[in-house]
Amino acid sequence: MEFNANRVDEANAVITATVAKEMIEANLDKVAKQASKTMNIQGFRKGKVPVAVVKQRFAEKLKEDAEADAVRKVLKDGLKLLNIKNEDLIGEPTVTKFDKKEDGSIEIELSVACKPNIDLGDYKSLIPEVKDIDVDIKEIDARLTEIASSSAPLEKIARKRAVKDGDFALIDFEGFVDGVAFEGGKAEKYPLQIGSGSFIPGFEEQIIGMKYDEQKDITVTFPESYQAKNLAGKEAVFKVTLHEIQEKVAPELNDEFAQKMLPGQENVTIDTLRDRVKEQMKAEEKSKYYREELKPAYLETLVERIEFALPNSVVDQEINFALNNKIRTMSEEEINALKEDASKVEEIRNELKQDAVNSVKATFIIDALAKAENVQVNDQEVMQVLYYEAMQMGQNPQEVVKQYQEAGYLPAIKMSMIEEKVISKLLDEKLGK
């Protein structure tokens, strides 16, 4: 067997070989003998099927298995010669050439992707300056007022006036389409917040200006996309009666309010609550500051300064991913133009390449940083985040996790969490200096 194995660079290697006809035939005999020991063929006892019969019955399949054995041997010998361990491989090696010659030999070429060697250098010296986050007392009280208002009970306004935007209007209503009342279109003493957008478009705006005990017909059109198909796109008339206008009266920001917000704690004052809210707001602002400003700037610097070879297959995958996303946004006319001219696809791939290279490079750098900083995220932490986010959105956590698993998103989510954790650790250390 003619054989050659070369490293293109630290992250890529090419193995080539010409496998002689005799080797394929020897593999074929070996595969056939192994198969004859386990096959059930009518007229023969199990394990006693003649090799010649096996070859005759399953010639094509056995030949494929024999050729696959040859490819595996070429790969094994090539990795050994290049001193590449299986754990250093990224993905499956790609068969880039498989030519069957007239003399029965096969020319094989394999492309191998390896984990790159990354020298991070003095990566901590590249961390940008980190400002401490502070929150003004006015911002804290504004948040407390917002919290107080959202939990405040509705009360009837002190004086009678017309409805205005933002009010809670206590109304009776009944809806009709073509003069016939429809199911689900009736309610009594319903507290509708004007401007909330919770009713059919145009409904809330027509409540504005109504006075106490006034009755009014409101005409609206159901959206074409309305969930009840029997009402979608139809005009409806709602008979509305306004009973009263309500508003939320927020409690005073005092010790009594603080004790209600922090039940079970001793010696709670409004300053205790302010401190708690301040820490929460600082954490929110810091997270946003890190995520939107410092992390992108730091990663951009690392990508620019740190040089290492990238696995070509991984870069190609990233380009393909970006290309597919771009095609999804294209019109049918644009897609047809791409089908007619393959060179246009290549032009787009070239346009996407640099961003793909930077993205892949950043991923490997994050992985190296996590190892250097001993930062890990286990599967349980990933599940906890997914469960929490699902419950926040009112979704079934188990179904959400199942969807992510089936879509193959869990590794990317885990990598994103590692990125957040290691960058935050480095920025926090910088802030503490």
TITI-336896 format. One line per field, with one value per residue (C-alpha): x, y, z; residue number from 1. Coordinates in nm, 4 decimals. Layout:
BEGIN
c1 = (X / ...)
c2 = (Y / ...)
c3 = (Z / ...)
resi = (NUM / ...)
REM end
This chain:
BEGIN
c1 = (0.0000 / 0.1384 / 0.0935 / 0.1589 / 0.0558 / 0.1288 / 0.0282 / -0.0970 / -0.0674 / -0.1281 / -0.5038 / -0.5233 / -0.3685 / -0.4071 / -0.3594 / -0.3334 / -0.2996 / -0.3345 / -0.4884 / -0.4007 / -0.6651 / -0.5090 / -0.5680 / -0.9354 / -0.9776 / -0.8054 / -1.0438 / -1.3337 / -1.2317 / -1.1974 / -1.5376 / -1.7042 / -1.5542 / -1.6759 / -2.0242 / -2.0467 / -2.0198 / -2.3323 / -2.5587 / -2.8843 / -2.9308 / -3.1988 / -3.0496 / -2.7434 / -2.6872 / -2.6065 / -2.2301 / -2.1799 / -2.2597 / -1.9839 / -1.7840 / -1.8464 / -2.2229 / -2.1920 / -1.9851 / -2.2389 / -2.5451 / -2.4051 / -2.1323 / -2.2075 / -2.2520 / -1.9384 / -1.7374 / -1.8510 / -1.7494 / -1.4092 / -1.3485 / -1.4567 / -1.2024 / -0.9341 / -1.0310 / -1.0177 / -0.6690 / -0.5468 / -0.6801 / -0.5334 / -0.1894 / -0.1975 / -0.2870 / -0.0130 / 0.2457 / 0.1340 / 0.1199 / -0.2416 / -0.4517 / -0.8232 / -0.9088 / -0.7299 / -0.9617 / -1.2453 / -1.5394 / -1.5062 / -1.2244 / -1.3596 / -1.3081 / -1.2134 / -1.1122 / -1.2190 / -1.1295 / -1.1604 / -0.9073 / -0.9363 / -0.6731 / -0.8942 / -0.6907 / -0.8432 / -0.6929 / -0.7987 / -0.7544 / -0.8639 / -0.8787 / -0.8295 / -0.9180 / -0.7373 / -0.7695 / -0.5404 / -0.2633 / -0.3365 / -0.0819 / -0.2932 / 0.0121 / -0.0529 / -0.4265 / -0.5068 / -0.3109 / -0.5553 / -0.8643 / -1.0197 / -1.0611 / -1.3665 / -1.5685 / -1.7555 / -2.1322 / -2.3280 / -2.7002 / -2.8466 / -3.1001 / -3.3517 / -3.3214 / -3.3722 / -3.6846 / -3.8161 / -3.7804 / -3.9495 / -4.2348 / -4.2718 / -4.2823 / -4.5306 / -4.7540 / -4.7594 / -4.8729 / -5.1148 / -5.4892 / -5.7291 / -5.9382 / -6.2210 / -6.0991 / -6.2085 / -6.3931 / -6.5931 / -6.4304 / -6.3923 / -6.1713 / -5.8162 / -5.5207 / -5.3726 / -5.6958 / -5.8559 / -6.2109 / -6.4654 / -6.6974 / -6.9719 / -6.9526 / -7.1197 / -7.0058 / -7.2187 / -7.1313 / -7.4078 / -7.6401 / -7.5734 / -7.3919 / -7.0856 / -6.9346 / -6.6698 / -6.7722 / -6.9444 / -6.8244 / -6.9499 / -6.7498 / -6.4314 / -6.1277 / -5.9689 / -5.6469 / -5.6669 / -5.3521 / -5.2593 / -5.3311 / -5.5010 / -5.8225 / -5.8924 / -5.7126 / -5.9278 / -6.1403 / -5.9506 / -5.9081 / -6.2879 / -6.3326 / -6.1323 / -6.3682 / -6.6537 / -6.8198 / -6.9684 / -7.2769 / -7.2431 / -7.3428 / -7.1759 / -7.1523 / -6.7926 / -6.7208 / -6.4000 / -6.2669 / -6.1092 / -5.7578 / -5.7254 / -5.4906 / -5.7387 / -5.7311 / -6.1078 / -6.1445 / -6.5201 / -6.4398 / -6.1164 / -6.1439 / -6.5064 / -6.6539 / -6.8050 / -7.0133 / -6.9619 / -7.2259 / -7.0261 / -7.1332 / -6.8825 / -6.9407 / -6.6438 / -6.2786 / -6.0175 / -5.6533 / -5.3727 / -5.2824 / -4.9264 / -4.8449 / -4.5927 / -4.2296 / -4.1941 / -4.0929 / -4.4383 / -4.4092 / -4.0559 / -4.1782 / -4.4461 / -4.1858 / -3.9393 / -4.1626 / -4.0036 / -3.6982 / -3.6305 / -3.5684 / -3.6609 / -3.6707 / -3.7175 / -3.3371 / -3.3020 / -3.5252 / -3.3384 / -3.0072 / -3.1567 / -3.2953 / -2.9670 / -2.7683 / -3.0176 / -3.0030 / -2.6208 / -2.6093 / -2.8442 / -2.6449 / -2.3130 / -2.4377 / -2.5544 / -2.2276 / -2.0195 / -2.2359 / -2.2837 / -1.9580 / -1.6656 / -1.7048 / -1.7293 / -1.4319 / -1.2193 / -1.3007 / -1.2304 / -0.8871 / -0.8084 / -0.9138 / -0.6983 / -0.3872 / -0.3754 / -0.2687 / -0.3219 / -0.4332 / -0.8039 / -0.9582 / -1.0813 / -1.3834 / -1.5076 / -1.4695 / -1.6590 / -1.9400 / -1.9655 / -1.9745 / -2.2463 / -2.4481 / -2.4234 / -2.5029 / -2.8184 / -2.9318 / -2.8744 / -3.0640 / -3.3640 / -3.3948 / -3.3793 / -3.6710 / -3.7670 / -3.6240 / -3.2861 / -3.2748 / -3.3509 / -3.0652 / -2.8282 / -2.9468 / -2.8725 / -2.5240 / -2.3145 / -2.0428 / -2.2799 / -2.3006 / -1.9216 / -1.9161 / -2.1479 / -1.9362 / -1.6283 / -1.8149 / -1.9094 / -1.5688 / -1.3969 / -1.6833 / -1.6897 / -1.3141 / -1.3489 / -1.6413 / -1.4584 / -1.1423 / -1.3356 / -1.4891 / -1.1483 / -1.0107 / -1.3016 / -1.2354 / -0.8659 / -0.9538 / -1.1934 / -0.9178 / -0.6649 / -0.9088 / -1.0474 / -1.4014 / -1.6550 / -2.0289 / -2.1856 / -2.4997 / -2.7020 / -2.6283 / -2.7457 / -3.0708 / -3.1275 / -3.0946 / -3.3272 / -3.5855 / -3.5774 / -3.6135 / -3.8957 / -4.0901 / -4.0351 / -4.1953 / -4.4802 / -4.3582 / -4.3239 / -3.9542 / -3.9338 / -4.0749 / -3.8335 / -3.5332 / -3.6531 / -3.6830 / -3.3303 / -3.1940 / -3.3601 / -3.2367 / -2.8810 / -2.8623 / -2.7416 / -2.3649 / -2.3995 / -2.5961 / -2.3316 / -2.0545 / -2.2413 / -2.2678 / -1.8952 / -1.8198 / -2.0347 / -1.8800 / -1.5119 / -1.5349 / -1.7294 / -1.4654 / -1.1816 / -1.3676 / -1.4566 / -1.0908 / -0.9895 / -1.2480 / -1.1165 / -0.7586)
c2 = (0.0000 / 0.3390 / 0.5724 / 0.9337 / 1.1495 / 1.5213 / 1.7958 / 2.1020 / 2.2942 / 2.2240 / 2.1880 / 2.0105 / 1.7006 / 1.5076 / 1.1318 / 0.9775 / 0.6142 / 0.3841 / 0.0576 / -0.2390 / -0.4742 / -0.7600 / -0.5803 / -0.5211 / -0.8874 / -0.9968 / -0.7704 / -0.9200 / -1.2724 / -1.1653 / -0.9940 / -1.2889 / -1.5371 / -1.3287 / -1.3000 / -1.6742 / -1.7450 / -1.5470 / -1.5530 / -1.7473 / -1.8756 / -2.1307 / -2.4747 / -2.4200 / -2.4489 / -2.1246 / -2.0719 / -2.3296 / -2.1164 / -2.1589 / -1.8429 / -1.8760 / -1.8686 / -1.5604 / -1.3851 / -1.4774 / -1.3672 / -1.0459 / -0.9463 / -0.5720 / -0.5231 / -0.7248 / -0.5226 / -0.1990 / -0.3381 / -0.4475 / -0.0987 / 0.0617 / -0.1586 / -0.0286 / 0.3324 / 0.2626 / 0.1107 / 0.4090 / 0.6427 / 0.4387 / 0.4173 / 0.7865 / 0.9031 / 0.6831 / 0.8257 / 1.1830 / 1.1100 / 1.2292 / 1.0721 / 1.0034 / 1.2492 / 1.5230 / 1.4805 / 1.7232 / 1.5501 / 1.2606 / 1.2641 / 1.3519 / 1.1275 / 1.3908 / 1.1390 / 0.7811 / 0.6840 / 0.3240 / 0.2478 / 0.0042 / -0.2253 / -0.2685 / -0.0403 / 0.2574 / 0.6036 / 0.7455 / 1.0921 / 1.1794 / 1.5256 / 1.5304 / 1.8161 / 1.8425 / 2.0562 / 2.3570 / 2.4410 / 2.7828 / 2.9991 / 3.2562 / 3.4554 / 3.7262 / 3.7292 / 3.9129 / 4.2178 / 4.2528 / 4.2830 / 4.6298 / 4.8740 / 4.7919 / 5.0720 / 5.0097 / 5.0287 / 5.2575 / 5.3240 / 5.6627 / 5.6863 / 5.8333 / 5.5234 / 5.2995 / 5.4861 / 5.4822 / 5.1015 / 5.0778 / 5.2992 / 5.0733 / 4.7639 / 4.9317 / 5.0402 / 4.6986 / 4.5302 / 4.8074 / 4.7304 / 4.9078 / 5.1848 / 5.3988 / 5.7495 / 6.0235 / 6.2382 / 6.1520 / 6.2378 / 6.0992 / 5.7981 / 5.8725 / 5.6628 / 5.4526 / 5.4316 / 5.1081 / 5.1235 / 4.8964 / 4.7978 / 4.5613 / 4.4551 / 4.2205 / 4.1599 / 4.0936 / 3.9867 / 4.0460 / 4.1181 / 3.7814 / 3.7536 / 3.5286 / 3.3004 / 3.4577 / 3.8121 / 3.9070 / 4.0165 / 4.2220 / 4.4687 / 4.3879 / 4.6045 / 4.6999 / 4.9015 / 5.1515 / 5.1392 / 4.7853 / 4.6483 / 4.3452 / 4.3887 / 4.3905 / 4.6791 / 4.9928 / 4.8855 / 5.0562 / 5.3817 / 5.4152 / 5.3823 / 5.7038 / 5.9942 / 5.7806 / 5.9061 / 5.7221 / 5.5088 / 5.5973 / 5.3301 / 5.3172 / 5.0963 / 5.0261 / 4.8914 / 4.6997 / 4.4436 / 4.1197 / 4.0656 / 3.8144 / 3.6151 / 3.5999 / 3.2605 / 3.2041 / 3.1324 / 3.2059 / 3.5661 / 3.6309 / 3.9320 / 4.0057 / 4.3336 / 4.3280 / 4.5694 / 4.5746 / 4.7273 / 4.8820 / 5.0302 / 5.2197 / 5.1770 / 5.3564 / 5.4485 / 5.2910 / 5.3583 / 5.1910 / 5.3810 / 5.2942 / 5.2740 / 5.5115 / 5.4031 / 5.3553 / 5.0907 / 4.9299 / 4.8793 / 4.7386 / 4.4862 / 4.3647 / 4.3239 / 4.1378 / 3.9204 / 3.7054 / 3.9299 / 4.1215 / 4.4944 / 4.5707 / 4.9379 / 5.1160 / 5.1564 / 4.7773 / 4.7389 / 5.0140 / 4.8328 / 4.5062 / 4.6717 / 4.8601 / 4.5332 / 4.3799 / 4.6818 / 4.6902 / 4.3211 / 4.3853 / 4.6861 / 4.5072 / 4.2056 / 4.4333 / 4.6323 / 4.3154 / 4.1534 / 4.4507 / 4.6457 / 4.4678 / 4.1084 / 4.1952 / 4.4328 / 4.1749 / 3.8903 / 4.1115 / 4.1941 / 3.8283 / 3.7192 / 3.9905 / 3.9268 / 3.5460 / 3.3493 / 2.9755 / 2.7353 / 2.6602 / 2.3293 / 2.3904 / 2.1642 / 2.3643 / 2.6936 / 2.5438 / 2.4350 / 2.7869 / 2.9363 / 2.6897 / 2.7778 / 3.1515 / 3.0870 / 2.8920 / 3.1711 / 3.4288 / 3.2231 / 3.2026 / 3.5823 / 3.5902 / 3.6261 / 3.3468 / 3.5513 / 3.5853 / 3.2123 / 3.1223 / 3.3503 / 3.1566 / 2.8254 / 2.9502 / 3.0824 / 2.8794 / 3.1461 / 3.3795 / 3.1268 / 3.1204 / 3.5015 / 3.4978 / 3.2294 / 3.4481 / 3.7438 / 3.5338 / 3.3717 / 3.6322 / 3.6472 / 3.2661 / 3.2526 / 3.5056 / 3.3149 / 2.9798 / 3.1433 / 3.3027 / 2.9648 / 2.7973 / 3.0917 / 3.0722 / 2.6993 / 2.7699 / 3.0488 / 2.8176 / 2.5554 / 2.8179 / 2.9595 / 2.6176 / 2.7280 / 2.4519 / 2.4213 / 2.0817 / 1.9415 / 2.0020 / 2.3764 / 2.3826 / 2.2077 / 2.4526 / 2.7526 / 2.5998 / 2.5053 / 2.8552 / 3.0310 / 2.7959 / 2.8639 / 3.2392 / 3.2118 / 2.9937 / 2.6928 / 2.3266 / 2.2879 / 1.9203 / 1.9918 / 2.2832 / 2.0676 / 1.7908 / 2.0386 / 2.1692 / 1.8141 / 1.7070 / 2.0213 / 1.9600 / 2.2998 / 2.1864 / 2.1964 / 2.5534 / 2.6596 / 2.5043 / 2.6822 / 3.0123 / 2.9626 / 2.8824 / 3.1991 / 3.4112 / 3.2532 / 3.2803 / 3.6352 / 3.7545 / 3.5959 / 3.7774 / 4.1110 / 4.0780 / 4.0122 / 4.3214 / 4.5295 / 4.4049 / 4.5175)
c3 = (0.0000 / -0.1017 / 0.1919 / 0.2912 / 0.5900 / 0.6320 / 0.8709 / 0.6841 / 1.0124 / 1.3812 / 1.3308 / 0.9940 / 0.8376 / 0.5110 / 0.4754 / 0.1278 / 0.0238 / -0.2724 / -0.1557 / -0.3794 / -0.5198 / -0.3217 / 0.0071 / -0.0764 / -0.1680 / 0.1544 / 0.3493 / 0.1562 / 0.2562 / 0.6193 / 0.6253 / 0.4531 / 0.7015 / 0.9953 / 0.8432 / 0.7737 / 1.1487 / 1.2390 / 0.9310 / 0.9068 / 0.5510 / 0.4711 / 0.4036 / 0.6230 / 0.9951 / 1.1740 / 1.1721 / 0.8982 / 0.5915 / 0.3272 / 0.2616 / -0.1131 / -0.0521 / 0.1659 / -0.1041 / -0.3720 / -0.1752 / -0.0290 / -0.2743 / -0.2905 / 0.0848 / 0.1664 / -0.0839 / 0.0823 / 0.4231 / 0.2859 / 0.1410 / 0.4701 / 0.6508 / 0.4148 / 0.4924 / 0.8671 / 0.8343 / 0.6311 / 0.9016 / 1.1879 / 1.0263 / 0.9327 / 1.2852 / 1.4288 / 1.1888 / 1.2679 / 1.6426 / 1.6642 / 1.9406 / 1.8971 / 2.1746 / 1.9767 / 1.6770 / 1.6096 / 1.4470 / 1.2046 / 0.9453 / 0.6007 / 0.2969 / 0.0375 / -0.2324 / -0.3036 / -0.6629 / -0.7823 / -1.0560 / -1.3480 / -1.1918 / -0.8831 / -0.6563 / -0.4707 / -0.4190 / -0.0824 / 0.0691 / 0.4229 / 0.5779 / 0.9535 / 1.1923 / 1.5269 / 1.8369 / 1.7927 / 2.0362 / 2.1852 / 2.3641 / 2.5490 / 2.6542 / 2.9153 / 2.8493 / 3.1733 / 3.0610 / 2.7697 / 2.9915 / 2.9418 / 3.2293 / 3.4418 / 3.6031 / 3.9258 / 3.8914 / 4.1220 / 4.1437 / 4.2350 / 4.5211 / 4.2744 / 4.0550 / 4.3594 / 4.4689 / 4.1113 / 4.1121 / 4.4537 / 4.3325 / 4.0289 / 4.2527 / 4.4877 / 4.2002 / 4.0341 / 4.3576 / 4.4623 / 4.4693 / 4.2357 / 4.3913 / 4.2587 / 4.1678 / 4.4064 / 4.1484 / 3.8418 / 3.5099 / 3.1563 / 3.0844 / 2.9766 / 2.8613 / 3.1436 / 3.3450 / 3.4582 / 3.3234 / 3.4968 / 3.2114 / 3.1001 / 2.7367 / 2.4933 / 2.1354 / 1.8249 / 1.4702 / 1.2157 / 1.5089 / 1.6769 / 2.0118 / 1.9975 / 2.2581 / 2.4821 / 2.3858 / 2.7104 / 3.0563 / 3.3511 / 3.5591 / 3.3746 / 3.4772 / 3.1432 / 3.1506 / 2.8669 / 2.6551 / 2.7586 / 2.4097 / 2.5638 / 2.3623 / 1.9881 / 1.8116 / 1.8225 / 2.1208 / 2.4032 / 2.2121 / 2.1816 / 2.5598 / 2.6063 / 2.6781 / 2.8167 / 3.1366 / 3.4342 / 3.3491 / 2.9807 / 2.7264 / 2.3886 / 2.0787 / 1.9792 / 1.6305 / 1.5651 / 1.3161 / 1.4315 / 1.2902 / 1.0055 / 1.2279 / 1.5186 / 1.6930 / 1.6677 / 1.2945 / 1.2961 / 1.4005 / 1.2091 / 0.9778 / 1.0760 / 1.1945 / 1.5442 / 1.7508 / 2.1276 / 2.3548 / 2.6388 / 2.9730 / 3.1899 / 3.5645 / 3.7121 / 3.6641 / 3.8884 / 3.9557 / 4.1454 / 4.4579 / 4.5525 / 4.9236 / 5.0791 / 5.0707 / 5.4453 / 5.6999 / 5.6889 / 5.3119 / 5.3525 / 5.6113 / 5.3696 / 5.0937 / 5.3205 / 5.5415 / 5.8099 / 5.8528 / 6.1726 / 6.2122 / 5.8516 / 5.7536 / 5.4217 / 5.4130 / 5.4417 / 5.1380 / 4.9525 / 5.0136 / 4.8870 / 4.5730 / 4.5215 / 4.5180 / 4.2759 / 4.0431 / 4.0603 / 3.9646 / 3.6708 / 3.5499 / 3.5909 / 3.3958 / 3.1145 / 3.1215 / 3.1025 / 2.8343 / 2.6018 / 2.6408 / 2.8043 / 2.6851 / 2.3116 / 2.3424 / 2.5281 / 2.2885 / 1.9885 / 2.1321 / 2.2056 / 1.8563 / 1.7043 / 1.9178 / 1.9581 / 1.6513 / 1.6005 / 1.3272 / 1.2908 / 1.1790 / 0.8225 / 0.8654 / 1.1659 / 0.9782 / 0.6819 / 0.9144 / 1.0560 / 0.7050 / 0.6022 / 0.9125 / 0.8361 / 0.4683 / 0.5550 / 0.7876 / 0.5143 / 0.2547 / 0.4911 / 0.4715 / 0.0905 / -0.1483 / -0.3854 / -0.6730 / -0.4978 / -0.4186 / -0.7821 / -0.8922 / -0.6649 / -0.8107 / -1.1623 / -1.0795 / -0.8346 / -0.8366 / -0.6482 / -0.3655 / -0.3517 / -0.3395 / -0.0377 / 0.1294 / 0.0841 / 0.2358 / 0.5384 / 0.5860 / 0.8056 / 1.0541 / 1.0593 / 1.1261 / 1.4102 / 1.5613 / 1.5545 / 1.6885 / 1.9758 / 2.0662 / 2.0942 / 2.2931 / 2.5403 / 2.5809 / 2.6500 / 2.8972 / 3.0829 / 3.1181 / 3.2300 / 3.4875 / 3.5879 / 3.5033 / 3.4398 / 3.3807 / 3.4438 / 3.2834 / 3.6009 / 3.5834 / 3.2205 / 3.3200 / 3.6075 / 3.3741 / 3.1136 / 3.3785 / 3.5317 / 3.1959 / 3.0898 / 3.4116 / 3.3691 / 3.0236 / 3.1533 / 2.9515 / 3.0455 / 3.1450 / 3.0464 / 2.7002 / 2.6507 / 2.7474 / 2.5138 / 2.2243 / 2.2855 / 2.3068 / 1.9812 / 1.8054 / 1.9328 / 2.1076 / 2.4528 / 2.3743 / 2.2416 / 2.5510 / 2.7751 / 2.5838 / 2.6161 / 2.9939 / 3.0180 / 2.8192 / 3.0518 / 3.3612 / 3.2654 / 3.1255 / 3.4322 / 3.6587 / 3.4807 / 3.4785 / 3.8475 / 3.9308 / 3.7315 / 3.9168 / 4.2517 / 4.1812)
resi = (1 / 2 / 3 / 4 / 5 / 6 / 7 / 8 / 9 / 10 / 11 / 12 / 13 / 14 / 15 / 16 / 17 / 18 / 19 / 20 / 21 / 22 / 23 / 24 / 25 / 26 / 27 / 28 / 29 / 30 / 31 / 32 / 33 / 34 / 35 / 36 / 37 / 38 / 39 / 40 / 41 / 42 / 43 / 44 / 45 / 46 / 47 / 48 / 49 / 50 / 51 / 52 / 53 / 54 / 55 / 56 / 57 / 58 / 59 / 60 / 61 / 62 / 63 / 64 / 65 / 66 / 67 / 68 / 69 / 70 / 71 / 72 / 73 / 74 / 75 / 76 / 77 / 78 / 79 / 80 / 81 / 82 / 83 / 84 / 85 / 86 / 87 / 88 / 89 / 90 / 91 / 92 / 93 / 94 / 95 / 96 / 97 / 98 / 99 / 100 / 101 / 102 / 103 / 104 / 105 / 106 / 107 / 108 / 109 / 110 / 111 / 112 / 113 / 114 / 115 / 116 / 117 / 118 / 119 / 120 / 121 / 122 / 123 / 124 / 125 / 126 / 127 / 128 / 129 / 130 / 131 / 132 / 133 / 134 / 135 / 136 / 137 / 138 / 139 / 140 / 141 / 142 / 143 / 144 / 145 / 146 / 147 / 148 / 149 / 150 / 151 / 152 / 153 / 154 / 155 / 156 / 157 / 158 / 159 / 160 / 161 / 162 / 163 / 164 / 165 / 166 / 167 / 168 / 169 / 170 / 171 / 172 / 173 / 174 / 175 / 176 / 177 / 178 / 179 / 180 / 181 / 182 / 183 / 184 / 185 / 186 / 187 / 188 / 189 / 190 / 191 / 192 / 193 / 194 / 195 / 196 / 197 / 198 / 199 / 200 / 201 / 202 / 203 / 204 / 205 / 206 / 207 / 208 / 209 / 210 / 211 / 212 / 213 / 214 / 215 / 216 / 217 / 218 / 219 / 220 / 221 / 222 / 223 / 224 / 225 / 226 / 227 / 228 / 229 / 230 / 231 / 232 / 233 / 234 / 235 / 236 / 237 / 238 / 239 / 240 / 241 / 242 / 243 / 244 / 245 / 246 / 247 / 248 / 249 / 250 / 251 / 252 / 253 / 254 / 255 / 256 / 257 / 258 / 259 / 260 / 261 / 262 / 263 / 264 / 265 / 266 / 267 / 268 / 269 / 270 / 271 / 272 / 273 / 274 / 275 / 276 / 277 / 278 / 279 / 280 / 281 / 282 / 283 / 284 / 285 / 286 / 287 / 288 / 289 / 290 / 291 / 292 / 293 / 294 / 295 / 296 / 297 / 298 / 299 / 300 / 301 / 302 / 303 / 304 / 305 / 306 / 307 / 308 / 309 / 310 / 311 / 312 / 313 / 314 / 315 / 316 / 317 / 318 / 319 / 320 / 321 / 322 / 323 / 324 / 325 / 326 / 327 / 328 / 329 / 330 / 331 / 332 / 333 / 334 / 335 / 336 / 337 / 338 / 339 / 340 / 341 / 342 / 343 / 344 / 345 / 346 / 347 / 348 / 349 / 350 / 351 / 352 / 353 / 354 / 355 / 356 / 357 / 358 / 359 / 360 / 361 / 362 / 363 / 364 / 365 / 366 / 367 / 368 / 369 / 370 / 371 / 372 / 373 / 374 / 375 / 376 / 377 / 378 / 379 / 380 / 381 / 382 / 383 / 384 / 385 / 386 / 387 / 388 / 389 / 390 / 391 / 392 / 393 / 394 / 395 / 396 / 397 / 398 / 399 / 400 / 401 / 402 / 403 / 404 / 405 / 406 / 407 / 408 / 409 / 410 / 411 / 412 / 413 / 414 / 415 / 416 / 417 / 418 / 419 / 420 / 421 / 422 / 423 / 424 / 425 / 426 / 427 / 428 / 429 / 430 / 431 / 432 / 433)
REM end
